[in-house]
Amino acid sequence: MAFRDFQLMTVHVSAGPIRLRVGGSGPAIVLLHGHPRTHMTWGRVADLLSSSFTVICPDVPGFGRSYVPPDAADSRHSSKAEKAIALVELMRRLGHNEFFALGHDRGSLTAFRMAMNHPEVVRKLIVVDCIPVLEHLERADWKFARDWYHWFFFAQPEKPERVILADPEAWYDSLSPDLMGEEAYEDLRKAIHRPEVVHGMMEDYRAGIRIDHLHDKADRDAGRKVICPMLCLWSARDDLAKIYGDPVAIWRDWATDVRGFGIESGHHVAEENPVDLARAVATFLSE
């Protein structure tokens, strides 16, 4: 069983309740999952880090059992900027005014926004399988359309929810307890059957198309960059580097101090190769 000696709790922030697990001791690190996962994806990584760090694993707002942001025409409540505000508040309520931030997939976008908008609290940033939303959209070509079409389907109003909720397990047909474990699988299976969660996850994509890229553009136009040390990791058997080339080269336009490398894994690296991921994280944070 993962999350050994971790405490499951719900903390209420201004925007609503956030479910999370907390364990370990040492400097604090928050781990933010991607789509369509819950915090349970981090179980084995959290166990490996907990001897050196206080590890906080929340369900990102809109996912799992955390609050679902209210709707708005521009999806601003589901923006990564708003989620960053909620998660910084969460960390402060837990007693951490400074911390490390690690995100995977969609969670990396929120971790990035935490470091960009709240530089006084994020000591180091780690993103996995991620480049800024604006970079995705400006670089989109036929390969992006072929392999990542779901970005634009999920951004459409209403239809994605109807399609997914007709048969959630058929839509997310790659889900399996084999790698993530029975407990994490069951937690995720329940989440994707809840209409409000599916809607929250779609709004996360709609926010990307509607407002997140505008936040990115404003930062780029103003010359703002992430100022804390940053590590960029990617799954070597996934397609981020195949489509975009070297992710580190892209991130150098967005951060003052960035390095990175690929990890031998498919997309869900926290489940497929937790040992190498945890080692990379611990090494970077200890430097």
ZAVOLUM-518669 format. One line per 2 residues: number of its first residue (from 1); for each residue x, y, z of N, C-alpha, C. Coordinates in steps of 0.1 Angstrom, whole numbers. Atoms other than C-alpha are relative to their C-alpha. Layout:
<lolos>
NUM = X/Y/Z/X/Y/Z/X/Y/Z ~ ...
</lolos>
This chain:
<lolos>
1 = 8/-12/0/0/0/0/9/12/0 ~ -8/-13/1/13/35/-9/-5/9/11
3 = 3/-11/-10/12/66/13/1/-6/14 ~ -2/5/-13/26/48/43/2/11/10
5 = -1/-10/-10/21/69/74/-4/14/-4 ~ 6/-13/4/4/97/55/-14/2/6
7 = 13/-3/-5/-26/114/68/-9/6/-11 ~ 10/-5/9/-57/119/46/-9/10/7
9 = 8/-11/-6/-75/152/52/-7/8/-10 ~ 5/-10/9/-96/179/37/2/14/7
11 = -2/-14/-5/-86/216/41/-8/9/-8 ~ 9/-10/6/-110/244/34/8/13/-3
13 = -6/-12/4/-94/273/15/-12/10/-5 ~ 11/-10/4/-113/305/3/-9/-5/-11
15 = 7/5/11/-123/288/-29/-8/-12/2 ~ 7/12/-2/-135/256/-14/8/-11/6
17 = -8/10/-6/-124/223/1/10/-7/-9 ~ -10/7/7/-92/205/-10/3/-13/7
19 = -4/13/-6/-86/168/-3/15/-2/-3 ~ -14/2/1/-50/159/3/5/-11/9
21 = -8/9/-9/-25/135/19/13/8/4 ~ -12/-7/-6/4/148/41/8/-11/7
23 = -8/9/-7/33/128/53/15/4/-1 ~ -15/-3/1/71/128/59/4/11/9
25 = -5/-10/-8/93/153/75/12/7/-8 ~ -10/-7/7/117/180/63/-6/12/-8
27 = 5/-11/9/113/209/37/-13/-5/-7 ~ 13/4/6/78/209/22/1/0/-15
29 = 1/0/15/71/199/-14/-15/-4/-3 ~ 13/3/5/37/199/-31/0/-7/-13
31 = 0/8/12/30/173/-58/-14/2/-6 ~ 13/-3/7/3/182/-84/-1/-9/-12
33 = 2/10/10/-11/155/-106/-6/5/-13 ~ 6/-4/13/-23/156/-142/-14/-6/-3
35 = 13/5/4/-54/146/-161/1/-15/-4 ~ 12/-3/-8/-75/126/-153/3/-5/15
37 = -4/6/-13/-56/114/-121/-5/8/12 ~ 2/-6/-13/-62/122/-85/14/0/7
39 = -12/0/-8/-35/127/-58/6/-14/2 ~ -4/14/-3/-33/89/-55/11/-4/-10
41 = -11/4/10/-10/87/-86/14/2/6 ~ -13/-3/-6/18/100/-64/5/-10/11
43 = -2/8/-12/17/72/-38/15/-5/2 ~ -13/5/-1/50/55/-45/11/11/0
45 = -10/-11/0/69/87/-53/0/7/14 ~ 1/-6/-14/56/102/-20/7/-8/10
47 = -7/8/-10/68/73/0/15/1/-1 ~ -15/-1/2/103/76/-16/5/13/5
49 = -5/-13/-4/105/113/-8/-2/3/15 ~ 5/-4/-14/89/113/27/11/-1/10
51 = -11/1/-10/122/104/45/8/13/0 ~ -8/-12/1/137/137/34/-9/13/-1
53 = 8/-12/3/107/160/27/-14/-2/7 ~ 15/0/-4/72/169/41/-7/0/-14
55 = 6/2/13/52/157/11/-15/3/1 ~ 14/-4/1/18/173/3/-6/-3/-13
57 = 6/5/13/-4/156/-24/-14/4/0 ~ 15/-3/1/-37/174/-31/-6/-5/-12
59 = 8/0/12/-64/167/-55/0/14/-6 ~ 1/-14/6/-60/197/-79/-14/4/-1
61 = 14/-4/2/-91/218/-79/-6/-4/-13 ~ 7/5/12/-116/204/-104/2/-15/-2
63 = -3/14/1/-103/169/-99/-3/-7/13 ~ 1/9/-12/-109/140/-75/-11/5/9
65 = 10/-5/-10/-126/152/-43/2/14/5 ~ -2/-14/-3/-114/188/-43/-12/8/-6
67 = 11/-8/5/-138/216/-50/1/2/-16 ~ 1/-3/14/-150/222/-86/-2/15/-2
69 = 2/-14/2/-145/258/-96/-13/4/-7 ~ 12/-4/7/-176/277/-106/2/4/-15
71 = -1/-3/14/-183/283/-143/1/15/-2 ~ 0/-13/5/-175/315/-161/2/0/-15
73 = -1/0/14/-176/325/-197/14/-2/-5 ~ -14/1/4/-138/327/-199/7/-11/8
75 = -5/10/-9/-133/298/-174/11/5/9 ~ -11/-6/-9/-112/321/-152/1/-7/13
77 = -1/7/-13/-121/302/-120/8/-13/-1 ~ -7/12/2/-105/271/-136/14/3/-6
79 = -13/-4/6/-74/291/-148/11/-5/10 ~ -12/5/-8/-40/279/-136/4/11/10
81 = -3/-11/-9/-36/313/-120/-9/-1/13 ~ 9/1/-11/-67/308/-98/3/-12/8
83 = -4/12/-7/-57/273/-89/13/2/8 ~ -12/-3/-7/-23/285/-80/-3/8/13
85 = 4/-7/-12/-39/310/-55/-5/-9/10 ~ 6/9/-10/-59/283/-39/11/-10/6
87 = -10/10/-5/-29/259/-36/11/7/9 ~ -9/-8/-8/-6/286/-22/-7/2/14
89 = 7/-1/-13/-33/293/4/0/-13/8 ~ 0/13/-6/-35/256/11/13/-2/8
91 = -13/2/-6/2/254/18/2/9/12 ~ -1/-9/-12/1/284/41/-9/-4/11
93 = 8/5/-10/-28/269/60/7/-12/7 ~ -7/12/-6/-6/238/65/13/5/7
95 = -12/-5/-7/22/261/79/12/2/-9 ~ -12/-1/9/44/263/48/0/13/-8
97 = -1/-12/7/52/298/37/10/0/-12 ~ -9/3/11/79/285/14/0/-15/-3
99 = 1/14/4/80/252/-5/5/-3/-14 ~ -3/5/13/91/232/-35/-13/-4/-7
101 = 12/4/8/65/226/-63/4/-9/-11 ~ -2/11/10/64/195/-85/-14/-2/-7
103 = 13/3/7/37/190/-112/3/-9/-12 ~ 0/8/12/30/165/-139/-12/3/-9
105 = 11/-1/10/10/170/-171/-7/13/3 ~ 7/-12/-3/-18/195/-163/4/6/13
107 = -5/-5/-13/-5/198/-128/12/8/-1 ~ -12/-8/2/27/212/-141/-3/14/-4
109 = 5/-13/4/8/241/-157/-3/9/13 ~ 3/-7/-12/-5/250/-122/13/3/8
111 = -12/-2/-7/29/245/-106/8/11/-6 ~ -7/-11/7/45/268/-133/-7/13/4
113 = 7/-12/-4/18/294/-125/3/4/14 ~ -4/-3/-14/26/291/-88/13/7/1
115 = -14/-5/-1/63/298/-94/0/14/-7 ~ 0/-13/7/56/327/-119/-7/11/8
117 = 8/-10/-6/29/344/-99/3/2/15 ~ -2/-1/-14/41/337/-64/15/-4/3
119 = -14/3/-2/79/338/-65/6/0/14 ~ -5/-1/-13/82/346/-29/-2/-13/8
121 = 3/13/-7/69/311/-19/6/-12/-6 ~ -5/12/7/82/286/-45/15/1/-1
123 = -14/0/-1/118/278/-37/7/-7/-13 ~ -4/7/12/123/254/-67/-12/-6/-7
125 = 11/5/8/101/242/-95/4/-12/-8 ~ -2/12/8/99/208/-112/-13/-2/-8
127 = 11/3/8/77/202/-142/3/-13/-8 ~ -2/13/7/72/168/-159/-10/-1/-11
129 = 9/2/12/58/163/-194/-8/13/-2 ~ 8/-13/0/49/200/-198/9/11/-7
131 = -5/-13/4/56/232/-217/-11/10/2 ~ 11/-9/-2/36/264/-213/-11/-1/-11
133 = 12/1/9/1/265/-229/2/8/-12 ~ -2/-8/12/10/293/-252/10/-6/-10
135 = -10/7/8/40/273/-265/-7/-11/-8 ~ 8/10/7/16/244/-273/-8/6/-11
137 = 9/-6/10/-8/266/-292/7/6/-11 ~ -7/-7/11/17/286/-311/8/-10/-9
139 = -7/10/7/36/255/-321/-9/-11/-6 ~ 9/10/5/5/234/-330/1/-3/-15
141 = 0/4/14/8/215/-362/-8/-13/-2 ~ 8/12/2/-7/184/-378/3/-11/10
143 = -3/10/-10/12/162/-354/-7/2/13 ~ 7/-4/-13/-2/181/-324/-15/-4/-2
145 = 14/2/2/-37/179/-340/-3/-15/0 ~ 3/15/0/-34/141/-346/1/-6/13
147 = -2/7/-12/-20/131/-313/-6/7/13 ~ 5/-7/-12/-33/158/-289/-13/7/-3
149 = 13/-6/4/-67/165/-305/-9/2/12 ~ 9/-2/-12/-83/161/-271/0/14/6
151 = -1/-14/-5/-71/196/-262/-12/8/-5 ~ 10/-8/7/-95/210/-287/-14/-5/2
153 = 13/6/-3/-123/185/-281/-5/4/14 ~ 4/-3/-14/-123/190/-244/-3/15/2
155 = 3/-14/-1/-124/228/-249/-14/4/-6 ~ 14/-3/6/-158/226/-267/-10/0/12
157 = 10/0/-11/-189/234/-246/-9/-13/0 ~ 10/10/-3/-210/205/-232/3/-14/-6
159 = -1/13/6/-203/178/-257/10/-10/6 ~ -9/10/-7/-172/163/-240/-5/-7/12
161 = 7/6/-12/-191/158/-208/-10/-11/-4 ~ 10/10/4/-219/140/-226/7/-13/-6
163 = -6/12/5/-195/117/-245/7/-8/11 ~ -7/8/-11/-173/108/-215/-9/-7/9
165 = 9/5/-10/-202/103/-191/-9/-11/-5 ~ 7/11/6/-219/80/-215/6/-14/3
167 = -7/12/-3/-192/54/-207/14/4/5 ~ -13/-5/-4/-163/68/-186/11/-9/-1
169 = -11/10/1/-143/36/-185/3/-3/-14 ~ -4/2/14/-145/32/-222/8/12/-5
171 = -8/-12/5/-133/68/-228/14/-1/6 ~ -14/2/-6/-104/63/-203/3/-14/0
173 = -1/15/1/-98/28/-216/14/-5/4 ~ -13/4/-3/-61/28/-207/2/-1/15
175 = -1/0/-15/-68/30/-169/1/-15/4 ~ -2/13/-5/-56/-1/-151/6/0/14
177 = -7/1/-13/-47/-11/-115/14/-6/-1 ~ -13/7/1/-16/-29/-128/12/9/5
179 = -11/-9/-4/7/1/-124/-3/9/12 ~ 4/-10/-10/-12/25/-102/-4/-6/13
181 = 4/7/-12/-24/-1/-77/-15/1/1 ~ 14/1/-2/-59/-11/-67/-7/12/6
183 = 7/-11/-7/-66/17/-43/0/13/-8 ~ 0/-12/9/-55/45/-67/-10/-2/-12
185 = 9/3/11/-74/28/-95/-15/2/4 ~ 14/-1/-5/-106/26/-75/-4/15/3
187 = 3/-14/-3/-103/62/-64/-2/8/-13 ~ 1/-6/13/-98/73/-100/-13/-4/-7
189 = 12/5/7/-126/51/-113/-13/7/5 ~ 12/-7/-6/-151/67/-89/0/15/-5
191 = 0/-14/4/-139/102/-99/-5/2/-14 ~ 4/-2/14/-145/98/-136/-15/-4/-2
193 = 15/3/1/-181/86/-129/-8/12/6 ~ 7/-11/-6/-189/119/-111/-2/11/-10
195 = 2/-10/10/-205/144/-135/7/13/3 ~ -6/-12/-3/-192/174/-116/16/0/-2
197 = -14/1/2/-156/161/-117/4/0/-15 ~ -3/0/14/-157/154/-154/-2/14/-6
199 = 1/-14/4/-170/189/-159/12/9/4 ~ -12/-7/-5/-142/203/-137/12/-3/-8
201 = -12/4/8/-116/184/-158/-1/7/-14 ~ 1/-7/13/-130/198/-190/2/15/1
203 = -3/-14/-1/-130/233/-177/15/3/2 ~ -15/-2/0/-93/229/-170/6/2/-14
205 = -4/-1/14/-88/224/-207/-6/13/-7 ~ 6/-12/5/-113/252/-216/8/12/5
207 = -8/-12/-5/-93/276/-194/13/1/-8 ~ -12/-1/8/-62/267/-213/-2/8/-13
209 = 3/-7/13/-78/278/-246/-5/14/2 ~ 7/-13/-1/-97/307/-232/8/11/7
211 = -6/-10/-8/-75/324/-206/14/-3/4 ~ -14/3/-4/-43/306/-196/10/5/-10
213 = -10/-4/10/-25/313/-228/1/16/0 ~ -1/-14/-1/-34/350/-223/9/4/11
215 = -9/-2/-12/-17/349/-189/15/-2/-4 ~ -13/3/5/13/333/-206/5/12/-9
217 = -4/-11/9/14/360/-233/3/13/7 ~ -3/-12/-8/12/388/-208/14/-1/7
219 = -13/1/-7/42/374/-189/11/1/-11 ~ -10/0/10/62/369/-221/2/14/-5
221 = -1/-14/5/54/404/-234/6/9/10 ~ -6/-9/-11/64/419/-200/14/-5/3
223 = -13/5/-3/96/398/-199/1/-6/13 ~ -1/7/-13/87/380/-167/4/-14/-2
225 = -4/14/0/103/347/-160/0/-6/14 ~ -2/8/-13/104/320/-133/14/3/5
227 = -14/-3/-5/133/331/-111/6/-10/9 ~ -6/10/-8/137/301/-89/6/-11/-9
229 = -5/11/8/158/271/-101/-11/-9/-4 ~ 10/8/6/138/249/-123/6/-13/-7
231 = -3/13/6/140/212/-134/-11/-4/-9 ~ 9/4/10/123/201/-166/2/-15/-3
233 = -1/14/3/117/163/-169/-11/-4/-10 ~ 10/5/10/99/143/-196/1/-15/-1
235 = 0/15/1/89/107/-202/5/-3/-14 ~ -7/2/13/112/94/-229/-8/-8/-10
237 = 8/8/9/86/70/-243/-13/6/-3 ~ 12/-8/4/59/97/-245/4/9/-12
239 = -2/-7/12/57/122/-273/3/15/1 ~ -3/-15/-2/65/157/-258/13/4/-8
241 = -12/-3/7/101/157/-271/-1/-3/-15 ~ 1/4/14/91/140/-304/-7/11/-8
243 = 7/-10/7/67/168/-312/7/14/0 ~ -5/-13/-2/85/198/-298/16/1/0
245 = -15/-1/-1/122/189/-297/4/1/15 ~ -5/-1/-13/142/197/-266/-9/9/9
247 = 8/-9/-9/118/209/-238/8/10/8 ~ -8/-10/-8/146/225/-219/3/13/-8
249 = -2/-12/9/153/248/-249/-12/9/0 ~ 12/-8/0/117/259/-248/-1/7/13
251 = 1/-6/-14/117/265/-210/10/11/2 ~ -10/-11/-3/148/287/-212/-5/13/-4
253 = 6/-13/3/126/314/-227/-10/4/12 ~ 10/-3/-11/104/312/-195/6/0/14
255 = -6/1/-13/129/307/-167/15/4/-1 ~ -13/-5/0/162/321/-157/11/-11/3
257 = -10/11/-4/178/288/-144/-8/-13/-2 ~ 7/13/3/165/256/-160/9/-10/-6
259 = -8/12/5/180/222/-167/-10/-11/-1 ~ 10/10/1/164/189/-175/5/-12/-8
261 = -3/12/7/164/154/-190/-12/-9/-1 ~ 11/10/1/142/125/-200/2/-11/9
263 = 0/12/-9/133/96/-178/-7/-12/-8 ~ 5/12/7/127/61/-192/-14/-4/5
265 = 14/3/-5/89/58/-189/-9/4/-11 ~ 11/-5/7/56/62/-206/-5/13/7
267 = 4/-13/-5/35/92/-198/-2/1/15 ~ 3/-1/-14/24/84/-163/12/-5/8
269 = -13/3/-6/60/84/-149/-1/-3/15 ~ 0/3/-15/50/85/-112/-5/-14/3
271 = 5/14/-1/33/51/-117/10/-10/-7 ~ -8/9/8/57/36/-143/14/-1/4
273 = -14/-1/-4/91/47/-130/1/9/12 ~ -1/-9/-11/87/62/-95/14/1/6
275 = -13/0/-6/122/53/-84/9/10/-7 ~ -9/-10/7/140/73/-111/-6/14/1
277 = 6/-14/-2/115/102/-108/3/5/14 ~ -3/-5/-14/120/104/-70/14/3/1
279 = -14/-3/-1/157/102/-74/4/13/-7 ~ -3/-12/7/158/130/-99/-5/12/8
281 = 5/-11/-8/136/152/-77/8/2/12 ~ -8/-1/-12/155/145/-45/14/6/-3
283 = -14/-5/3/189/152/-62/-1/15/-3 ~ 1/-14/4/177/185/-77/-3/8/13
285 = 4/-8/-12/161/197/-44/11/0/10 ~ -11/0/-10/192/188/-24/12/8/-5
287 = -11/-8/5/216/208/-46/1/14/6
</lolos>
